[in-house]
């Protein structure tokens, strides 16, 4: 019985451990300071954005079509979002058991009209990024009449029970 902890002790222990992880912030591989080659000064130098923002990797992708049958597909744009911090910035709320986060970029995304616009924005801001190309399916045109076409081979029997 001495090995089991009470719920209060477990909560306090998890809060102490989580407090250590909440202070984690990523370290950028390079910090923009204005001495980069080129005519244009990176926006990261002028914007006053936190240095931790330069350490985040951005993903540029085209969102998938929704699975619903109604409405238009407004997925002809490209989206930029940031990676989720694997280590830290997440903890379990002891009262409700919900996952909480101190990551201010977790639910943030930007939409662009084209992939080139998104890449240009990421380069100008000094973000490291990668492009995830969409998986386009080749749709073969079908007709209802094909269900009743003659087949010279033996038909496949599909039992219903």
CNS distance restraints for C-alpha pairs under 8 A (distance, minus, plus):
assign (resid   5 and name CA) (resid   9 and name CA) 5.89 0.50 0.50
assign (resid   5 and name CA) (resid  10 and name CA) 6.26 0.50 0.50
assign (resid   6 and name CA) (resid  10 and name CA) 6.25 0.50 0.50
assign (resid   7 and name CA) (resid  11 and name CA) 6.12 0.50 0.50
assign (resid   8 and name CA) (resid  12 and name CA) 6.18 0.50 0.50
assign (resid   9 and name CA) (resid  13 and name CA) 5.97 0.50 0.50
assign (resid  10 and name CA) (resid  14 and name CA) 6.07 0.50 0.50
assign (resid  11 and name CA) (resid  15 and name CA) 6.05 0.50 0.50
assign (resid  11 and name CA) (resid  94 and name CA) 6.19 0.50 0.50
assign (resid  12 and name CA) (resid  16 and name CA) 6.22 0.50 0.50
assign (resid  13 and name CA) (resid  17 and name CA) 6.31 0.50 0.50
assign (resid  14 and name CA) (resid  18 and name CA) 5.90 0.50 0.50
assign (resid  15 and name CA) (resid  19 and name CA) 6.02 0.50 0.50
assign (resid  16 and name CA) (resid  20 and name CA) 6.75 0.50 0.50
assign (resid  17 and name CA) (resid  21 and name CA) 6.80 0.50 0.50
assign (resid  18 and name CA) (resid  22 and name CA) 6.12 0.50 0.50
assign (resid  18 and name CA) (resid  88 and name CA) 7.54 0.50 0.50
assign (resid  18 and name CA) (resid  90 and name CA) 7.54 0.50 0.50
assign (resid  18 and name CA) (resid  91 and name CA) 5.86 0.50 0.50
assign (resid  19 and name CA) (resid  23 and name CA) 6.88 0.50 0.50
assign (resid  20 and name CA) (resid  24 and name CA) 7.43 0.50 0.50
assign (resid  21 and name CA) (resid  87 and name CA) 6.96 0.50 0.50
assign (resid  21 and name CA) (resid  88 and name CA) 4.23 0.50 0.50
assign (resid  21 and name CA) (resid  89 and name CA) 6.22 0.50 0.50
assign (resid  21 and name CA) (resid  90 and name CA) 7.68 0.50 0.50
assign (resid  22 and name CA) (resid  88 and name CA) 5.23 0.50 0.50
assign (resid  22 and name CA) (resid  89 and name CA) 4.47 0.50 0.50
assign (resid  22 and name CA) (resid  90 and name CA) 6.84 0.50 0.50
assign (resid  22 and name CA) (resid  91 and name CA) 7.98 0.50 0.50
assign (resid  22 and name CA) (resid 102 and name CA) 7.15 0.50 0.50
assign (resid  23 and name CA) (resid  88 and name CA) 7.44 0.50 0.50
assign (resid  23 and name CA) (resid  89 and name CA) 7.29 0.50 0.50
assign (resid  24 and name CA) (resid  87 and name CA) 7.36 0.50 0.50
assign (resid  24 and name CA) (resid  88 and name CA) 5.82 0.50 0.50
assign (resid  24 and name CA) (resid  89 and name CA) 6.93 0.50 0.50
assign (resid  25 and name CA) (resid  52 and name CA) 6.51 0.50 0.50
assign (resid  26 and name CA) (resid  52 and name CA) 5.79 0.50 0.50
assign (resid  26 and name CA) (resid  55 and name CA) 6.01 0.50 0.50
assign (resid  26 and name CA) (resid  56 and name CA) 7.40 0.50 0.50
assign (resid  27 and name CA) (resid  52 and name CA) 6.37 0.50 0.50
assign (resid  27 and name CA) (resid  55 and name CA) 5.78 0.50 0.50
assign (resid  28 and name CA) (resid  51 and name CA) 7.14 0.50 0.50
assign (resid  28 and name CA) (resid  52 and name CA) 6.46 0.50 0.50
assign (resid  28 and name CA) (resid  54 and name CA) 5.86 0.50 0.50
assign (resid  28 and name CA) (resid  55 and name CA) 3.76 0.50 0.50
assign (resid  28 and name CA) (resid  56 and name CA) 7.48 0.50 0.50
assign (resid  29 and name CA) (resid  55 and name CA) 6.46 0.50 0.50
assign (resid  30 and name CA) (resid  54 and name CA) 7.87 0.50 0.50
assign (resid  30 and name CA) (resid  55 and name CA) 7.79 0.50 0.50
assign (resid  31 and name CA) (resid  51 and name CA) 7.06 0.50 0.50
assign (resid  31 and name CA) (resid  54 and name CA) 6.99 0.50 0.50
assign (resid  32 and name CA) (resid  36 and name CA) 7.24 0.50 0.50
assign (resid  32 and name CA) (resid  42 and name CA) 7.14 0.50 0.50
assign (resid  32 and name CA) (resid  44 and name CA) 6.54 0.50 0.50
assign (resid  32 and name CA) (resid  45 and name CA) 6.04 0.50 0.50
assign (resid  32 and name CA) (resid 126 and name CA) 7.14 0.50 0.50
assign (resid  33 and name CA) (resid  45 and name CA) 5.78 0.50 0.50
assign (resid  34 and name CA) (resid  41 and name CA) 5.85 0.50 0.50
assign (resid  34 and name CA) (resid  42 and name CA) 6.70 0.50 0.50
assign (resid  34 and name CA) (resid  45 and name CA) 6.16 0.50 0.50
assign (resid  36 and name CA) (resid  41 and name CA) 7.65 0.50 0.50
assign (resid  41 and name CA) (resid  45 and name CA) 7.25 0.50 0.50
assign (resid  41 and name CA) (resid  46 and name CA) 7.93 0.50 0.50
assign (resid  42 and name CA) (resid  46 and name CA) 7.26 0.50 0.50
assign (resid  42 and name CA) (resid 124 and name CA) 5.57 0.50 0.50
assign (resid  42 and name CA) (resid 125 and name CA) 6.00 0.50 0.50
assign (resid  42 and name CA) (resid 126 and name CA) 6.39 0.50 0.50
assign (resid  43 and name CA) (resid  47 and name CA) 5.82 0.50 0.50
assign (resid  43 and name CA) (resid 124 and name CA) 6.02 0.50 0.50
assign (resid  43 and name CA) (resid 125 and name CA) 5.00 0.50 0.50
assign (resid  43 and name CA) (resid 126 and name CA) 7.28 0.50 0.50
assign (resid  44 and name CA) (resid  48 and name CA) 6.70 0.50 0.50
assign (resid  44 and name CA) (resid  49 and name CA) 6.34 0.50 0.50
assign (resid  44 and name CA) (resid  54 and name CA) 7.73 0.50 0.50
assign (resid  44 and name CA) (resid 124 and name CA) 7.93 0.50 0.50
assign (resid  44 and name CA) (resid 125 and name CA) 5.28 0.50 0.50
assign (resid  44 and name CA) (resid 126 and name CA) 6.24 0.50 0.50
assign (resid  45 and name CA) (resid  49 and name CA) 7.95 0.50 0.50
assign (resid  49 and name CA) (resid  53 and name CA) 6.88 0.50 0.50
assign (resid  50 and name CA) (resid  54 and name CA) 7.56 0.50 0.50
assign (resid  51 and name CA) (resid  55 and name CA) 7.12 0.50 0.50
assign (resid  52 and name CA) (resid  56 and name CA) 6.99 0.50 0.50
assign (resid  54 and name CA) (resid 126 and name CA) 6.63 0.50 0.50
assign (resid  54 and name CA) (resid 127 and name CA) 5.62 0.50 0.50
assign (resid  54 and name CA) (resid 128 and name CA) 7.56 0.50 0.50
assign (resid  55 and name CA) (resid 127 and name CA) 7.46 0.50 0.50
assign (resid  55 and name CA) (resid 128 and name CA) 7.57 0.50 0.50
assign (resid  56 and name CA) (resid  82 and name CA) 6.52 0.50 0.50
assign (resid  56 and name CA) (resid  83 and name CA) 6.64 0.50 0.50
assign (resid  56 and name CA) (resid 127 and name CA) 7.04 0.50 0.50
assign (resid  56 and name CA) (resid 128 and name CA) 7.00 0.50 0.50
assign (resid  57 and name CA) (resid  82 and name CA) 5.89 0.50 0.50
assign (resid  57 and name CA) (resid  83 and name CA) 5.84 0.50 0.50
assign (resid  57 and name CA) (resid 127 and name CA) 6.55 0.50 0.50
assign (resid  57 and name CA) (resid 128 and name CA) 5.00 0.50 0.50
assign (resid  57 and name CA) (resid 129 and name CA) 5.27 0.50 0.50
assign (resid  57 and name CA) (resid 130 and name CA) 7.66 0.50 0.50
assign (resid  58 and name CA) (resid  80 and name CA) 6.42 0.50 0.50
assign (resid  58 and name CA) (resid  81 and name CA) 5.57 0.50 0.50
assign (resid  58 and name CA) (resid  82 and name CA) 4.39 0.50 0.50
assign (resid  58 and name CA) (resid  83 and name CA) 6.23 0.50 0.50
assign (resid  58 and name CA) (resid 122 and name CA) 7.64 0.50 0.50
assign (resid  58 and name CA) (resid 127 and name CA) 6.62 0.50 0.50
assign (resid  58 and name CA) (resid 128 and name CA) 6.12 0.50 0.50
assign (resid  58 and name CA) (resid 129 and name CA) 4.42 0.50 0.50
assign (resid  58 and name CA) (resid 130 and name CA) 6.56 0.50 0.50
assign (resid  59 and name CA) (resid  80 and name CA) 5.56 0.50 0.50
assign (resid  59 and name CA) (resid  81 and name CA) 5.43 0.50 0.50
assign (resid  59 and name CA) (resid  82 and name CA) 5.98 0.50 0.50
assign (resid  59 and name CA) (resid  83 and name CA) 7.08 0.50 0.50
assign (resid  59 and name CA) (resid 129 and name CA) 5.61 0.50 0.50
assign (resid  59 and name CA) (resid 130 and name CA) 5.29 0.50 0.50
assign (resid  59 and name CA) (resid 131 and name CA) 6.04 0.50 0.50
assign (resid  59 and name CA) (resid 132 and name CA) 7.03 0.50 0.50
assign (resid  60 and name CA) (resid  78 and name CA) 6.90 0.50 0.50
assign (resid  60 and name CA) (resid  79 and name CA) 5.65 0.50 0.50
assign (resid  60 and name CA) (resid  80 and name CA) 4.54 0.50 0.50
assign (resid  60 and name CA) (resid  81 and name CA) 6.78 0.50 0.50
assign (resid  60 and name CA) (resid 115 and name CA) 7.49 0.50 0.50
assign (resid  60 and name CA) (resid 118 and name CA) 6.88 0.50 0.50
assign (resid  60 and name CA) (resid 119 and name CA) 7.55 0.50 0.50
assign (resid  60 and name CA) (resid 129 and name CA) 7.11 0.50 0.50
assign (resid  60 and name CA) (resid 130 and name CA) 6.21 0.50 0.50
assign (resid  60 and name CA) (resid 131 and name CA) 4.74 0.50 0.50
assign (resid  60 and name CA) (resid 132 and name CA) 6.04 0.50 0.50
assign (resid  61 and name CA) (resid  78 and name CA) 5.66 0.50 0.50
assign (resid  61 and name CA) (resid  79 and name CA) 5.43 0.50 0.50
assign (resid  61 and name CA) (resid  80 and name CA) 6.62 0.50 0.50
assign (resid  61 and name CA) (resid 115 and name CA) 7.84 0.50 0.50
assign (resid  61 and name CA) (resid 131 and name CA) 6.05 0.50 0.50
assign (resid  61 and name CA) (resid 132 and name CA) 4.99 0.50 0.50
assign (resid  61 and name CA) (resid 133 and name CA) 6.26 0.50 0.50
assign (resid  61 and name CA) (resid 134 and name CA) 6.96 0.50 0.50
assign (resid  62 and name CA) (resid  75 and name CA) 7.08 0.50 0.50
assign (resid  62 and name CA) (resid  76 and name CA) 7.37 0.50 0.50
assign (resid  62 and name CA) (resid  77 and name CA) 6.37 0.50 0.50
assign (resid  62 and name CA) (resid  78 and name CA) 4.55 0.50 0.50
assign (resid  62 and name CA) (resid  79 and name CA) 5.94 0.50 0.50
assign (resid  62 and name CA) (resid 132 and name CA) 7.71 0.50 0.50
assign (resid  62 and name CA) (resid 133 and name CA) 7.22 0.50 0.50
assign (resid  62 and name CA) (resid 134 and name CA) 6.02 0.50 0.50
assign (resid  63 and name CA) (resid  75 and name CA) 5.97 0.50 0.50
assign (resid  63 and name CA) (resid  77 and name CA) 7.69 0.50 0.50
assign (resid  63 and name CA) (resid  78 and name CA) 6.95 0.50 0.50
assign (resid  63 and name CA) (resid  79 and name CA) 6.97 0.50 0.50
assign (resid  63 and name CA) (resid 134 and name CA) 7.92 0.50 0.50
assign (resid  64 and name CA) (resid  75 and name CA) 6.76 0.50 0.50
assign (resid  64 and name CA) (resid 134 and name CA) 7.83 0.50 0.50
assign (resid  65 and name CA) (resid  73 and name CA) 6.28 0.50 0.50
assign (resid  65 and name CA) (resid  74 and name CA) 7.99 0.50 0.50
assign (resid  65 and name CA) (resid  75 and name CA) 6.14 0.50 0.50
assign (resid  66 and name CA) (resid  73 and name CA) 7.23 0.50 0.50
assign (resid  76 and name CA) (resid 113 and name CA) 7.57 0.50 0.50
assign (resid  77 and name CA) (resid 111 and name CA) 6.48 0.50 0.50
assign (resid  77 and name CA) (resid 112 and name CA) 5.73 0.50 0.50
assign (resid  77 and name CA) (resid 113 and name CA) 4.94 0.50 0.50
assign (resid  77 and name CA) (resid 114 and name CA) 6.23 0.50 0.50
assign (resid  78 and name CA) (resid 111 and name CA) 5.71 0.50 0.50
assign (resid  78 and name CA) (resid 112 and name CA) 5.09 0.50 0.50
assign (resid  78 and name CA) (resid 113 and name CA) 6.14 0.50 0.50
assign (resid  78 and name CA) (resid 114 and name CA) 5.80 0.50 0.50
assign (resid  78 and name CA) (resid 115 and name CA) 5.83 0.50 0.50
assign (resid  78 and name CA) (resid 118 and name CA) 7.13 0.50 0.50
assign (resid  79 and name CA) (resid 109 and name CA) 6.62 0.50 0.50
assign (resid  79 and name CA) (resid 110 and name CA) 5.57 0.50 0.50
assign (resid  79 and name CA) (resid 111 and name CA) 4.51 0.50 0.50
assign (resid  79 and name CA) (resid 112 and name CA) 6.08 0.50 0.50
assign (resid  79 and name CA) (resid 118 and name CA) 7.37 0.50 0.50
assign (resid  80 and name CA) (resid 109 and name CA) 5.56 0.50 0.50
assign (resid  80 and name CA) (resid 110 and name CA) 5.16 0.50 0.50
assign (resid  80 and name CA) (resid 111 and name CA) 6.46 0.50 0.50
assign (resid  80 and name CA) (resid 112 and name CA) 7.88 0.50 0.50
assign (resid  80 and name CA) (resid 118 and name CA) 6.70 0.50 0.50
assign (resid  81 and name CA) (resid 108 and name CA) 6.39 0.50 0.50
assign (resid  81 and name CA) (resid 109 and name CA) 4.53 0.50 0.50
assign (resid  81 and name CA) (resid 110 and name CA) 6.60 0.50 0.50
assign (resid  82 and name CA) (resid 105 and name CA) 6.56 0.50 0.50
assign (resid  82 and name CA) (resid 106 and name CA) 7.01 0.50 0.50
assign (resid  82 and name CA) (resid 108 and name CA) 7.53 0.50 0.50
assign (resid  82 and name CA) (resid 109 and name CA) 7.43 0.50 0.50
assign (resid  83 and name CA) (resid 106 and name CA) 7.57 0.50 0.50
assign (resid  84 and name CA) (resid 103 and name CA) 8.00 0.50 0.50
assign (resid  84 and name CA) (resid 106 and name CA) 6.11 0.50 0.50
assign (resid  85 and name CA) (resid  89 and name CA) 7.04 0.50 0.50
assign (resid  85 and name CA) (resid 103 and name CA) 7.56 0.50 0.50
assign (resid  89 and name CA) (resid 101 and name CA) 5.27 0.50 0.50
assign (resid  89 and name CA) (resid 102 and name CA) 5.01 0.50 0.50
assign (resid  89 and name CA) (resid 103 and name CA) 5.80 0.50 0.50
assign (resid  90 and name CA) (resid  99 and name CA) 6.80 0.50 0.50
assign (resid  90 and name CA) (resid 100 and name CA) 5.56 0.50 0.50
assign (resid  90 and name CA) (resid 101 and name CA) 4.36 0.50 0.50
assign (resid  90 and name CA) (resid 102 and name CA) 6.62 0.50 0.50
assign (resid  90 and name CA) (resid 103 and name CA) 7.82 0.50 0.50
assign (resid  91 and name CA) (resid  99 and name CA) 5.79 0.50 0.50
assign (resid  91 and name CA) (resid 100 and name CA) 5.30 0.50 0.50
assign (resid  91 and name CA) (resid 101 and name CA) 6.39 0.50 0.50
assign (resid  92 and name CA) (resid  97 and name CA) 5.64 0.50 0.50
assign (resid  92 and name CA) (resid  98 and name CA) 5.60 0.50 0.50
assign (resid  92 and name CA) (resid  99 and name CA) 4.57 0.50 0.50
assign (resid  92 and name CA) (resid 100 and name CA) 5.87 0.50 0.50
assign (resid  93 and name CA) (resid  97 and name CA) 4.90 0.50 0.50
assign (resid  93 and name CA) (resid  98 and name CA) 5.19 0.50 0.50
assign (resid  93 and name CA) (resid  99 and name CA) 6.08 0.50 0.50
assign (resid  93 and name CA) (resid 100 and name CA) 6.29 0.50 0.50
assign (resid  94 and name CA) (resid  98 and name CA) 7.82 0.50 0.50
assign (resid 104 and name CA) (resid 108 and name CA) 7.68 0.50 0.50
assign (resid 111 and name CA) (resid 118 and name CA) 7.94 0.50 0.50
assign (resid 112 and name CA) (resid 117 and name CA) 6.23 0.50 0.50
assign (resid 112 and name CA) (resid 118 and name CA) 5.85 0.50 0.50
assign (resid 113 and name CA) (resid 117 and name CA) 6.86 0.50 0.50
assign (resid 114 and name CA) (resid 118 and name CA) 6.66 0.50 0.50
assign (resid 115 and name CA) (resid 119 and name CA) 6.25 0.50 0.50
assign (resid 116 and name CA) (resid 120 and name CA) 6.02 0.50 0.50
assign (resid 117 and name CA) (resid 121 and name CA) 6.16 0.50 0.50
assign (resid 118 and name CA) (resid 122 and name CA) 6.24 0.50 0.50
assign (resid 119 and name CA) (resid 123 and name CA) 6.13 0.50 0.50
assign (resid 119 and name CA) (resid 129 and name CA) 7.97 0.50 0.50
assign (resid 120 and name CA) (resid 124 and name CA) 6.07 0.50 0.50
assign (resid 121 and name CA) (resid 125 and name CA) 6.15 0.50 0.50
assign (resid 122 and name CA) (resid 126 and name CA) 6.12 0.50 0.50
assign (resid 122 and name CA) (resid 127 and name CA) 5.16 0.50 0.50
assign (resid 122 and name CA) (resid 128 and name CA) 7.22 0.50 0.50
assign (resid 122 and name CA) (resid 129 and name CA) 6.87 0.50 0.50
assign (resid 123 and name CA) (resid 127 and name CA) 6.06 0.50 0.50
assign (resid 123 and name CA) (resid 128 and name CA) 7.62 0.50 0.50
assign (resid 142 and name CA) (resid 146 and name CA) 7.33 0.50 0.50
assign (resid 143 and name CA) (resid 147 and name CA) 7.94 0.50 0.50
assign (resid 144 and name CA) (resid 148 and name CA) 7.99 0.50 0.50
assign (resid 145 and name CA) (resid 149 and name CA) 6.78 0.50 0.50
assign (resid 151 and name CA) (resid 155 and name CA) 7.57 0.50 0.50
